[in-house]
Amino acid sequence: MVAVRSLLDILAFTEGRGIVHRDIKARNVLLDKEMSTAVLIDFGLACHLQQDDAEWLGRTVGTRKYRPPEMRDARPAHPALDIYCLGLMIDKLLRQRRKRGGSSSDDAPVYDRSDTRLLEELAEECTLKDPYARPTAADILRRLQEHLGAPLSRCKSVRRRAALDNASAAAASVRSKLSRPRGVEPESPHGGGARRSKRRRGGDALGEN
């Protein structure tokens, strides 16, 4: 749970700056020895909504089985892409945990079952077909902080907290620029975008591809 919160810290930070990774998966998330701090690697497919051209923003990229349904329609990139991939990753980790006889059993500690239930809810919400219905990274992070009983102001540096507080404002700005298909209400997914950076390779810290 702490590692997931650490990853959400990163995603809220990039979300608030208009960056979309577009290849969120276990192989691209590294953990420290204490399994508490996450590092997101391999930004080779990332994009920035305000700085990259339309062709790159609409490119179908990333690991095939992690691609959100809207990417098949060549719609412009948005942070909900990363949230969908995050949901699939969490779901996969939960399934792996169950196979190993993890905390979903009735005899597991109460706090462990509570963690699992929250992660199951988040996985379901993050993988909703409608990107506009998915939560933002900042929203998920706040829920995790509340669940862990750790006030946001005590868990983050002043700079990090300011970035998180700005994420909602950035999201609202992008909402007005995103097109929405016919027959769907004009509320768009959360803000963001992404900047391309040089590909970096890393190990598989959380699971298979």
PEFENWO-V541202 format. One record per pair of residues at least 24 apart in sequence whose ideal C-beta (glycine too) atoms are under 8 Angstrom apart, sorted by the first residue. I is the first residue (numbers start at 1). J is the second residue. If there is no record, write none. Layout:
i=I j=J
i=I j=J
This chain:
i=1 j=115
i=1 j=118
i=1 j=119
i=1 j=144
i=1 j=147
i=1 j=148
i=2 j=35
i=2 j=36
i=2 j=148
i=3 j=31
i=3 j=35
i=3 j=36
i=3 j=37
i=3 j=38
i=3 j=206
i=4 j=38
i=4 j=90
i=4 j=119
i=4 j=144
i=5 j=141
i=5 j=144
i=5 j=145
i=5 j=148
i=6 j=36
i=6 j=37
i=6 j=38
i=7 j=38
i=7 j=40
i=7 j=86
i=8 j=86
i=8 j=137
i=8 j=140
i=8 j=141
i=8 j=144
i=9 j=38
i=9 j=141
i=9 j=156
i=9 j=160
i=9 j=164
i=10 j=38
i=10 j=39
i=10 j=40
i=11 j=40
i=11 j=79
i=11 j=82
i=11 j=83
i=11 j=86
i=11 j=137
i=11 j=141
i=12 j=136
i=12 j=137
i=12 j=138
i=12 j=141
i=12 j=163
i=12 j=164
i=12 j=167
i=13 j=160
i=13 j=163
i=13 j=164
i=13 j=167
i=14 j=79
i=14 j=82
i=14 j=137
i=14 j=192
i=14 j=194
i=15 j=79
i=15 j=82
i=15 j=136
i=15 j=137
i=15 j=138
i=15 j=167
i=15 j=170
i=15 j=171
i=15 j=190
i=15 j=191
i=15 j=192
i=16 j=138
i=16 j=163
i=16 j=164
i=16 j=166
i=16 j=167
i=16 j=170
i=16 j=171
i=16 j=191
i=16 j=192
i=17 j=163
i=17 j=170
i=17 j=192
i=18 j=48
i=18 j=49
i=18 j=50
i=18 j=51
i=18 j=170
i=18 j=174
i=18 j=191
i=18 j=192
i=18 j=193
i=18 j=194
i=18 j=195
i=19 j=46
i=19 j=47
i=19 j=48
i=19 j=192
i=19 j=193
i=19 j=194
i=19 j=195
i=20 j=46
i=20 j=47
i=20 j=48
i=20 j=49
i=20 j=77
i=20 j=78
i=20 j=79
i=20 j=81
i=20 j=82
i=20 j=192
i=20 j=193
i=20 j=194
i=21 j=45
i=21 j=46
i=21 j=82
i=21 j=85
i=21 j=194
i=22 j=46
i=22 j=47
i=22 j=61
i=22 j=62
i=22 j=77
i=22 j=81
i=22 j=82
i=22 j=194
i=23 j=61
i=23 j=62
i=23 j=63
i=23 j=66
i=23 j=85
i=24 j=66
i=24 j=82
i=24 j=85
i=24 j=86
i=24 j=89
i=25 j=63
i=25 j=66
i=25 j=85
i=25 j=88
i=25 j=89
i=25 j=209
i=26 j=89
i=26 j=92
i=26 j=93
i=26 j=204
i=26 j=205
i=26 j=206
i=26 j=207
i=26 j=208
i=26 j=209
i=27 j=202
i=27 j=203
i=27 j=204
i=27 j=206
i=27 j=207
i=27 j=208
i=27 j=209
i=28 j=202
i=29 j=89
i=29 j=205
i=29 j=206
i=30 j=202
i=30 j=203
i=30 j=205
i=31 j=205
i=31 j=206
i=39 j=202
i=41 j=200
i=41 j=201
i=41 j=202
i=42 j=199
i=42 j=200
i=42 j=201
i=42 j=202
i=43 j=194
i=43 j=195
i=43 j=196
i=43 j=197
i=43 j=198
i=43 j=199
i=43 j=200
i=44 j=196
i=44 j=197
i=44 j=198
i=44 j=199
i=44 j=200
i=45 j=196
i=46 j=194
i=46 j=195
i=46 j=196
i=46 j=197
i=47 j=77
i=47 j=193
i=47 j=194
i=47 j=195
i=47 j=196
i=48 j=193
i=48 j=194
i=48 j=195
i=48 j=196
i=49 j=76
i=49 j=77
i=49 j=78
i=49 j=174
i=49 j=177
i=49 j=192
i=49 j=193
i=49 j=194
i=50 j=193
i=51 j=193
i=51 j=195
i=52 j=193
i=52 j=194
i=52 j=195
i=52 j=196
i=56 j=196
i=57 j=193
i=63 j=209
i=68 j=131
i=69 j=129
i=70 j=131
i=75 j=179
i=76 j=178
i=76 j=179
i=77 j=193
i=77 j=194
i=78 j=131
i=78 j=174
i=78 j=178
i=78 j=188
i=78 j=189
i=78 j=190
i=78 j=192
i=78 j=193
i=79 j=136
i=79 j=137
i=79 j=171
i=79 j=174
i=79 j=189
i=79 j=190
i=79 j=191
i=79 j=192
i=79 j=193
i=80 j=131
i=80 j=132
i=80 j=134
i=80 j=189
i=80 j=190
i=81 j=131
i=82 j=137
i=82 j=192
i=83 j=126
i=83 j=131
i=83 j=134
i=83 j=135
i=83 j=136
i=83 j=137
i=83 j=140
i=83 j=190
i=84 j=126
i=84 j=127
i=84 j=131
i=84 j=134
i=86 j=126
i=86 j=137
i=87 j=122
i=87 j=123
i=87 j=124
i=87 j=125
i=87 j=126
i=87 j=127
i=87 j=134
i=88 j=123
i=88 j=126
i=88 j=127
i=89 j=206
i=89 j=207
i=90 j=119
i=90 j=122
i=90 j=123
i=90 j=126
i=91 j=123
i=91 j=127
i=92 j=207
i=93 j=119
i=93 j=206
i=93 j=207
i=94 j=119
i=94 j=120
i=94 j=123
i=96 j=207
i=114 j=147
i=115 j=147
i=118 j=143
i=118 j=144
i=118 j=147
i=130 j=184
i=131 j=189
i=132 j=180
i=132 j=184
i=132 j=185
i=132 j=187
i=132 j=188
i=132 j=189
i=134 j=189
i=134 j=190
i=135 j=190
i=136 j=167
i=136 j=168
i=136 j=171
i=136 j=190
i=136 j=191
i=137 j=167
i=137 j=190
i=138 j=164
i=138 j=167
i=138 j=168
i=138 j=171
i=138 j=190
i=139 j=190
i=167 j=191
